[in-house]
């Protein structure tokens, strides 16, 4: 009986996780000079600098000061923010 309840709980959690809608991206960073690896390094560096805390993954609101700092950092490194 315990195995059936555990299996049912796992199925419920899996269904809840897979049914959560996510919005598709609407913007991307573009650079004629940066490779994929260079972009990842720059992106991570700018996120951490803008968040001010390297121990957590930053979450930015588009109209926040931290996003503005992140955007400025990326633009200073030669990236352009484009829309899909």
Secondary structure, 3 states (H helix, E strand, C coil): CHHHHHHHHHHHHHHHHHCCCCCCCCEEEECCCCCHHHHHHHHHHHHHHHHCCCCCCCCCCCCCHHHHHHHHHHHHCCCEEEEC
